[in-house]
Each structure stands twice: as structure tokens, then as C-alpha cells.
Amino acid sequence: MPKPTYKELEQKVKDLQQLVNLKVYPSPLHFSATDLLYFRLNREWYFDIFNQHISEITGYPSEMLWEWRLSWLDLVHGDDREKVRADFERALAGDKSFHSVHRVVREDRQVRWVKMSGTVLCDDEDRFLCIQGVLIDVTREKQIEEALESESEIFAWVANNLEDGIYIVSQDHRIKFMNQALIKLVGNQVGELCYKALFGRDSICPWSVMHHIRQESCGFQDYIMENLGRAFQVKSFPVKMRDGSIGKLGQLRDITRRKLLQYELKEFSLREEALAIAADVVNMGVFIVQSYRGVEARFRYANDAFCRITGYEMIDLMEMSLSQIIPVDHYQKVIELLEQEDIHQHRASASEMSLTPKAGGPMTVLFTASSTLYRGKPAITGFLQDITETRKVQESLYLSQRLASIGKLAAEVAHEINNPLTSVLTFTKLAARVVQQDRLEADRIESLREYLRHMDSEANRCAGIARNLLDFSRQGGIEVKENDLCEIIERTLDVLRHRAEMGNIQLRTACEPTIPRLRCDYRRLQQALINIVWNSIEAMPEGGVLDVTAIFDQGSGRIRINIRDTGTGISEENLDKIFEPFFTTKAESRGVGLGLSVAYGIIRQHGGTIEVRSRPGEGATFSICLPAEAGLAA
């Protein structure tokens, strides 16, 4: 038998209770006297007398029956005629009581079931004269009987195609029937006590609804079967048993997933409440905006911390738009998130901005926004954090680390300037001797010119070295603009070139000409590169090769800078620690472990990433990945 459709199962379940009631020894059929139709048939089985409704049952006009154009045997289904004759012969030979249930074929070819009961009348010589009695349409009852004859198959088919457990329990709590789904759960327990076999109890369940069942009402309850580790919804319906008592038809529906979802929802609500409290404690502003009642990006929610940071009361914010809080350029990015076609992409935007609260001076804030749904419609959930003091501390850290780098470079510059200054002094003395002579010969004038050229070249060399150092050490605020990345790399290496030459290290660079101009803070990015390159130089105490390459990936729109050395390498246990503040493997006198940490922070501020690959003895490669439209983010 094919697997039923959902609608078929739904209809069968509706009929299930009725079928069960009929299955367990149904009561005899009873009819009202108004349903009985009288008749009299002569010896040829034609109607002499009949109730008008008989023509409605047969579908033939009453005239045809009156005029003897159709006998009753003509109307009887061909397969039942012998049965009708046998019933008649039995009555004639017996007590003359005629009873027959058979089919008739209507004029429209539909089949109806009828039950005829009456008396066979005979003359003095016991010859058949007529049959008279009553007739009733029992089509509906026969259909039920036919269903009952095959009901075991129907009931099992319906019940066993259900995912829910189905069982029948008598009034004494004995299980009379179990479907396959329930047997699969607990095994075949037919004949056992339901509270013990199904629910693992030694006594009647305290939540038993049998007293309700006896009143022919239904019961519902949830129950956790600890032995199965699952939760079920138990539904109970009254059914009539063989002895006339009322038993129970039970349905077990697995609601474990639903219960888990309910628990998760409750946990989520508690977590949400805890997060809201935590956000207020750490002064993290949380807000939700949505285009609502004609206002674009209107506030729908804001926590206490957001109100404290912005200086606005909750009642005021609920009438305002986000555009009244944040700068225009940042607001436009939020609107792009709000208007995206696929809200389920959950795109996000993070930036650092200057914000002027309702009262007080400007502050630096970290602003994050992400697309989401609020009450079923597109919305933005965002976070606002006052990082003014954090940035001041960070600026101090950058300055301290920069000064430390300048201190290192100053010593190297002193060595580098010493040689050209020695040359300048030497040629100055030579030039002075020439000038001290009373008469200048032509060849001496040419020598003087040569000395002056050497002096100018060496002096310019000193000036260039000093200029690079001064440029690096020059202080200033954050300045984000488009810069030539290749120029930044070359000037960074110029600062460190003498240090590399002293350590017998060969510097090699390669920059793709297709690299676009990069939006960045020149000095900060240079500081990050100096810190990384200096670290690589110090990793090659015996000399080596330092390669610095820069390429542009048009597919991802990102610039990659690779700094590869042939130094001592980094052990595996230290790879995850090298960007941590104050982590260092160098001697105390050679560093405090802030160089790579500061570099990491600068790269992240520019929206980039930095990774390192290394093995002991095989050198290290630092890979910096920056978006071409970087800017300076949080």
C-alpha cells in the first residue's frame, strides 16, 4: 500500500477515534420507525403496495413500479439475486419470516444497500401469495460494516504511518494497542500497564487524566520520559471498550525540539538582559534604528549608556533620526546598510569618528553598525563607545614607541654621518691649504673645485640622512590622505639602509606599478613598516637578505606587502605571541616588546591584517594586507 499523503493522514486521524469505537465490538444498529418503508410484493416480485420513498431509494419513477414494468428482482444487484432467492426459500420453508440484506442498482447505476424484513403469506395449500413488510436504506451502515471488516488493516495503516506514538488503554490502564512508532520507542508493551511500560512509573501517574476520560472529555499534558531523554506531549481521547467502559486513545508527540527551542529562547532572553546590563556597566551604547513613520533611520531602541554618551534622553531619541547624531559621511554608510537588497547578508560597518554630544565638548567614539531585522523589517543594530581616553593613551604609546625607535636610529645615524663628515673635514683642510698660497695656479684651482664638489656631495648625504630621521620623528595629528605606497616603502628603507649595510644585509624591493594610491596616515604606516623591518634586521645578526615586495590584487581590491628575511626564524610556540604587548625574546637592553604590537595596531586601524609565517632557521615572512580605500578605522 503506498505511503499516504499528509492530507490523507490528517483525514484518517480525524476518523481514527470513530473507527476505534466501532472496532471494539460496536453496538447493534438501531433505526427510527420513521425510516421504515412498507411494501408488498406479489408472487412475481412486483409491487402491489409500496411507500413513495422506495422510488427515491431506487431512483426509478413510481409509475414504473405501479405499472409492473420493474420487478424487485430486476432492481437487485446481479451478484445478490441468488442470495435474495435463498433468503426467500429459507423463509418459505421455515416460519415464514423473511429477512434479507442486499444491494439494489439505481437508475443512475449507483448501488444502494437495503434491509427487507417481513412475512411470507401463503394460501390454504401453502402456496406463495406475497411478501409484505418494511424496507430500510442501510447503505451508510453497510459502508461502516465494510470498513469494520477491513478496519484492522485500515487502523494499522493509519496508525503506523504516523510519526506520533498511538496507543489504546483500557480502564484498568492495560495497553490494548500500540503503533509501530511507539513500539520503536519503548518496545512492544501490549498487555502491560501503561504508566509502567510507557512512563517508567510504579504507580498511576499523578497527572493521569483517566477520570476526565470517563467523562468522555479529552486531556492534554507534557511529559519528559527520562529513560529516553525526550519530551512528549500526551493527548488523550475517550474510546468505548468491549465491556461498554470508556478507555483511552493516547497520542505521544515528540516535542523535544520545541522544548529545547523554548529553553534556548528563555536563555536568549536572559543573555540579552545580561548583555544589556553589561553594556550599561562598561558604558557601551547600544541602539536600533529603522525607517519608521516617514523618518529615515529613526531610533527604535537605545540603552542607558547610549543616552549617557550622546547626552540625549530616551524620550527625545525616540523622535530623532540617527542623522542628528553622527556625521554625514558616516551616516551615509549606515543608510547603505539599511537599503541593501538582501538583509540576510548581515553586512557591517565599523569606524572611528568625532562626535559632539548634546552637552559638552567633542569626543572620539568607536561606531559599529550591522544590518538586521527588527519586528520583521530591515533595521540597523549599532554600538557606540567613548574611546577618547583610550585614544589619548594609545597616542602616548605610539609616541613612546616612536621615540624609542628614534633613539635606536640616532645611534645608527651618528655612525652613518661620521664617514661623510670625516670626508668633509679632510677636503676642508685641503681647500684651506690651497687658499693659503699667495698665488693660485690653474691646476690648484681645479683641485680646489674638486674638493668643493666632494664636500658638497658628502654634506648633502649628511643632510639626507638627517632629513629622513627628522621626517620620521616629526610629530603631528592623524592625517589621512592618498599616498604613494612605493614611496613610503622606499623612504622607510632609506632610514634603515645604513643599519642593514652595517649588518651585511642586502635590501631588495619590488613594487608593482599597478598599485593604486593608498588612503592612509603616512607617518603611522611608516612607523609600522620600520618596526617590522627593524625586527627582521635584528633577526639576521650574521647578515642575510631582506626582500620587501608590494602587489595589488584587483579581484579583492587589496594591497599585499610581504617582508621576508633569511634570519633565525620564530619558534612555533612564539608565533601566536609576537604581536602581544611587551612580549620579546631579546635581551632586556635591546627592547621591551612594543614594536610589533604597535605595528599590529596601526595595520588594524587601517582596516588591514598582518600575519607571520616562520620556522626556526628558515627566516620569517610578515604579510600585510590593506584595502586600497583604507582610511583610518578603529
N, C-alpha and C positions, 0 to 999 in steps of 0.2 A: 504494500500500500504506500503511495507516495507521501512524502512529508507534507503536512498541511501548511497552508499559508497562515499568516498572523491573523487575518480576519476570520478564517475558518476556525482557528483555535479559540478566538475570542467568542465566537458564537457557540462553539461547543462548550466552553466553560460556563456560559450562561445556562445552557441546558443540563449541565452536569448534575446539579443538585436535584433537578426533577427526575433525571434518569436514575439517580441513585435511589430516590424514594420509590420509584416504580420497580427498580431492580430487586429490592428486598421485600419479596412477597407482597405485591400490591393488593389492595382490597378489591373485591369484585365490583364490576361496573354497575352502577345504578342509573336508572333513567326516570325522567318525569313522565307522568301519564300523558302530558300534552305532546310528548314526542312520538307516541304510538299512533300508527295509522292503520285503520281497519281495512279489511279486504275480504272478498270471497271469490274463489277460483272454481270453475266448473271442471268436469272430468277431462276436458281438452286443454285445461290450464288457461282459459280465457277469463277475464274479469267479468263477474256478474255485478259485483258491488266493489267500490274502492273509494278511498279518500282522495280528494282532489290533489293533495300534496304528493301522492305517489307519482303523478305525471311530472312533478318538479324534480323528484329524485331521478327518474328515468330520462327526463329530458324530452319525452315524446308528448305530443298533444293528447289531451284526454279523449278527443274524438276517435283517435286510432285505437285507444284501449276499449272505448264503449262499443265500437263497431267490430270488435273482434278481428282487427287486422293484425294485431300482435298478441301472441300468447306470452305468458310469463316465461316459458322455457325459451322463447325466441330472444328474450332480453337477457337471460342468464349467460354468463361468460362460458364460452365453449368448453373450457377446461373444468368447469364446475357442474355441468349438466348431469353427468353420471352421479356426482355426489348428491345433487338435489333428488334425483330419482331414488337413490339408495336411502336417503332420509325418509322419503315418502313411503317406500316399500316397508321400511322398518316400522313406521307409524301404523301403516295399514295392517301389518301382521301382529302388532302389539296392542297397546292401549289406546290407539288412535290419536295420540298426542304428537303433533308434527313440530319439529324444531330443526331449523336449517340456517346456517350462516354461509353466505356465498356472495359471489360478485355478479353485478349486472353491468352491461355495457350501455351507456347512454347514447343518445342520437349523435352527440358531438364526439363520440368514441372515447370519452373519459370513462374510467372504471370507478364504480362505487361499491362499497360493501353494505349488505343489508342482512338483518336478522329477522326471520319469519318464525312466528310461534302461533300455533292454532290447533284446531281439531279436524280430523278427517271424518266426514259424515258419510254413512253408507245406508242403503235401503235395507228392507227386511231380509233380503237374501245376501246381505253383506257385500253388496256390490257398491263400488265407489261412486259417490254422487258429487261431492265438492269438498273443498278445504276452506274453512273460514277462521280468521284470527286477526292478528295485528302484525305490523311490519315497522321496523325502525332502521334509520340510516346509522350504521355503526362504522363508517369509513374512518373517522378520526380515531376511534378506539382500536380498530384493527391496525392502523398505522403505528399506534403506540405499542400494540402487542407485537407487531413485526419487529419494531425497534427493540423491544424487550427480548425477543427470541435471539437477536444477534447483539444484544446490549453488552454482553461480556466483552466482545471484540471492540465495540464502539467505545465503551468506557475505558478499556485498557489503551486503546489507540489515542483517545483524547488525553488521558492522564499521563501516558508515557511520552507524549510529545511535548509536555510542559516542562519548563526548566524548574518550576517550583515543585516542592515536595507535596504530594497529595496523599491523605490517609483518611480512613474511616474508623471511628472508635465507638464501641457500644457504651451503654450507660454505665457498665461496670469498668470502664476505662481499658477494655481489651481492644487491641488493634485488629480490625477485620480486613483491612485492605491497605496496601502501600504501592505507590507507583515506582517506576524504575529510578527516577531522580532521587527519591527518598531512600530507596534501598541502597543506592550508590553512596549515599551519605553515611548511613548508620547500619547498613546490612538489613537482611530480611528479618523483621521482628514481628511478623503476623502472629497473633495469638498472645503476644506479650502485653504487659501493662504499659500504656503509652507514656506515663510520667517517668517510668524507669528506663524503657527502651529508647525513648526519644530525648528525654531531658536529664537522664542520669540521676534521678531522684529516688529516694526510698519511700517516699510518701507522696500523696496527692499534691500537686503544685498549689502553693498558696494563692496563686493568681488564676487558678482554674476557673473557667467560665461555664462549667457544666450546668450550674444552677441557672444560668441565663439560657443555655441551650434547651433545658427542659421547658422553658417558657417560649421556646421556638423563636428566640432572638439571636442575633449574631454577636460575636466577641472579637476584639482586636487587642493585641498586645505585642510588645517587642521583647525578645528573649535572647540572651547570649548563651550559646552552647559552649561551655568552657572546654569540653573534651574535643571539640572541633576547632575552637578558637575563632568562631564566627558568630555573627549576629543575625537573627532572623526575625521577620515579622510574622506572627502567628495569627491567622484568621480562622474563625470557627463558625460553621453554619449548621443548623439543625437538620437531621435526616431521620426518617421513620424507619425503625428497625423491624425485624420479623415478628417480634412479640408485641408490636404496637408501641413500644417505648421509643423515646426520642434519643438518638445517638448524635454523633458529631462528625461532620465532614471538615477536616482540617487542611489548611494550606500553609506551607512554610516557604516564605520568600526570603532569599538571602539579601540582607541589607547591610552587609559588612562594609561594602564600598561607600554606601550612603552615610553610615555611621562614621567612617573614617573621615569623609569629607566634612561632616558636621564637626568632628573634633578638630580637623585642620582649620575650619572656618573659625571655630572658637579660639584656637591657638593663634590664628592670624589676627583676630580682633585684639587678643591680649598683647601680641607682639606689636601691633600697630599702636596700641595705647602706650606700651612701654617705650617704643621709639619716639612717640610724640613727647613723652615726659623727658626722655634722654635728650632729645633735640633742644628742648627748652633749657635743660640744665647746662648743656655745652654751648648755649646761645647760637644754635643753628636754626636759621629761619626757614620754615617750610611753607610753601604756598601752592595753590592750584588756580589756574586761570583758564577761562573758556569764553568763547564768543557767546554772549548771553544777553538777551533782551536788547538787541541792537548795539551793544557795546563790545568792541573788539578786545579780546584778551582781558575780560573782566574778572576780577578776583571772585572766586567761589569759596576759598578757604585760605586762612593764614593762621599760623600758630602764634603764641605769645612772643616767642623770640623774634619772629619777623616784625611784629609790631614794635618791639624794643629797638631793633636795628634801624628801622625806617622812621620811627617816631610817630607813626600814624596809629590811631585807634582802630580796633576791629570794625566798628560800625562805619567808620569813614572808608576803610579799604573796600568793603563790600559794594560801595557805589563807585569805585575807581577802576581805571584800567592800568595794566602794567606799564603802559607808555608814560604814565605820570610819575613813574618811579625810576626807571632805568634810562640810560642814554639812548638816543635814536638808533645808532648803528647796531647796538646790541639788541634792541627791541625788534629790529627787522629780522634778525636771525630767529627769534622766538616765533614770529609770525610765519616764517617759512616752515618751521616745525609744525605749527598749528594747521597749516594749509596743505601739508603733504597728502598725497592721494592714498597711500597705504599707511594707515595709522599703526598697523601691527608691526611695522619695521622698528618701532621704538628708537628712533634716532635721537641723539642727544647733542647738546652744545654746552661747552664749558668755557668760561672766560674770566679774566680779572678786569675789574672796572673801577672807576672812581664814582662814588655815589654821594649825593648830598641829601642827608635826611631832612625831615620836616624842620627840625631844630638842631643847631649845631653845625660844625664845620664839615668839610668833605672827608670821606673815609674811603679806604681801599677795601673792596669786597670781592669774594670769590662767588661767582654766579654760575649756577648749573641748571639747565632746563632739559627735560626729556618729554617726548610725546607719549601720551597715554589716553585712557578713556575715563570720563567722569560721568556717572549716571548714563552710560551708554553712548555718549557723544565725545568727539575729539576734544582733548584738553591738553594742558601742559602742567606737569608737576615739576616744581623747581625748588632749589635750595639756595640760601643766601647766608654767607658767613663773613663776619667782620674780621679781616686779616690785616688791619692797619698796623697793629703792633708786631704781628708776625713778620710783615714785610720789613719793618724797621730793623728787627733783629737779623733778618736774612741779609739785608743790605750791609749791616755791620759785619756779618760773617764773610760776605763777598769781599768787602774792603779789607778785612784782616787777612784773608787768604791771598788777595791781590798784593798786599804789602809784603807778605811772606815770599811770594813769587818774585817781587821786585828786589827783595833782599838777596835772594839767590842769584838773580840776573845781574845785580850790581857787581858782585864779585867777579862774575864771568866777564862783564863789560870792562872792568878795570884791567883784567888780563888782556882783553882784545884791544883796548885803546893803547895800551903800553907800547906795543910794537910800532904803530904808526906815529905815536908821539916821539918815540926814540928817533925815528927817521926824520921827523920834522926838526928836532933839536940838532941832529947831525948836519942836515942841509943848511940850517940857520947859521951854524958855526962856519961852514964852508963859504956861505954867501958873505958873512961878515969879513972873512979874510980877504975876499976879492975886493970888497968895498973899501977896506983899509988901505989898499995900494993907492999911491999918488996918481998913477996913470993906469987906465983900464985898456988893456989890449983887446983887440977884436975877439980873439979866442977866449979870453977871460969873460967877456960879456956874454958870449954864447953859453959858457959854463954856468954863469950866474942865472941865465934864463932857464937852464935845465934844472938847477937847484930849486928855483921858484916853482917850476911845474911839479916837481916831486913833492914839495912842501904843500902845494895846493891840493894835490891828489890825496895825500895822507891826511891832511886836515879835513877834507870833505868826507873821507872814510870815517874819521872820528865823529864828525857831525852826524853822519847817517846812523852810526851805532847809537849815539846819544838820542837822536830823534826817535828811533824805534822804541827805546826804553821810555822816553818821555810820553810817547803816544800811548803805550801800554799802561803807564802809571797814572795818566791823566784821569781825574775824577769827573763825574758828571751824572746827571739823571738818566733814567731809561729813555732811550731814543730809538724807536723802531722805524726803520725806513728800508727802502730797497738798496741792497748792497751786492757787490760782485764777490761771490764766494771764493773764486780762484784768487782774487786779490787778498782776501782775508787769510787764506791758507799761506800764500807767499810771504806776506808780512809777518805772519806768525813764525814761519820757519826762519825768516831773516833775524828775528830776535834770538833764536836758539842756534843759529848756524855755527857760530864760533864754538859754542859748548859742544856741538856734535863733532866739529873738526878736532877739538882737543881730545875727545874720546875716541878718535879714529872711527867715526861713524859716518857712513855715506848716506846723504839725504837724496831721495828720488821722489819726484812729484809727477802726477799726471792728472789733468783736469779736462774733462770733455768740453768741447766748445759749445755744445748744445745746452749746457746747464743754464737755466733761467736765473734772473736776478732774484735774490732771496730777501724776503722781508724779515729783518732781524735787528737785534741790538748789536752793533758792530763790536763794541768793546767786550760785552759779555760773551759773545760767541768766540771771540779771540781768546778770552781768558780760559774758556773750556778747552779749546784746542791746545793752548800752551800747557795746561795741566796734564793733558793726556800725552802729548808729545814728550814733555819733560819726564813723565813716568816711564815712557818707552826708552828714552835715552839712558836713564839711570838703570834700566834693566839690562843694558849692554856694557858692562864695565870693561870688557875685553875688546870692545868695538863690534861693528856689525853693519847692517843695512836697515834703514828706516824708509819704508815706502808709504807715501800719502797719496791716495787716489780719490777722485770725486767723479761720480757718474749720475746721470738723470734718467730715471725710469718713467717714460711717458705714459705707460699703461696705468701706473699707480699715482703719477703726479708727485713722486717723492725723490728727494736727492739723497744719495748714499755716499758717505765719506768713510773710507777704510784707512786705518792707521795700523800698519803691520810692522813688527820689529822681529829681529832674529835673536832676541835676548834669552834670558834664563827661563822664561815661561812662568806660569802660575799653577800652583798645585790645585787639584780638584776640590779639596775641602775649602780653599780660599776663594774660589771663583764666585760664589754667591755672597761674599762678604766685602769685596774690594770697593764697592760703592757706598758702604756704610760709613757714617762719620766716625773719625778717629781710629779707623781700622788701618793698620800699617804693618808691614813686615820688615821695615827699615829700622836702622838704629835710631835711638831717640833723638840724636843730634841732627838727623837728616830729614825729619818730617814728623808731623802729628796726625797724618791720615785724613786731611780735609781736601786735598787736591781733586781726587776722583769723585768724592761726594759732591763737591761744588760743581764740577763739570756735569755730573748726572742731573743735578737740579736745574742748571742752565738749559741743558738739552730738553728736559721735560717741559720747562717753561716755554720753549719754542714749539711745543706740540710734537716733539720728536722722541725717539727711543735710542738707547745705547746698549749694545750687547758686547760681550767679550768672549772670544774662543781662544783656548790656550792649553798646552800640555807642557809639563816640566821639560826643559831642554829644547823645546821646539818653538820658542818665541810666543808672541801673543798678537791677536788681531782685534782691535776695537772698531766696531761698526756703528756709525751714527746715521740714523735715518731721519730726515727732516722733510716736512711738507713744503713745497715751493712757496705756498702762500702762508708761511708760518706765522709771522707776527709774534707777539709775546703773550702767552696764555698763562693760566695758573699752573 
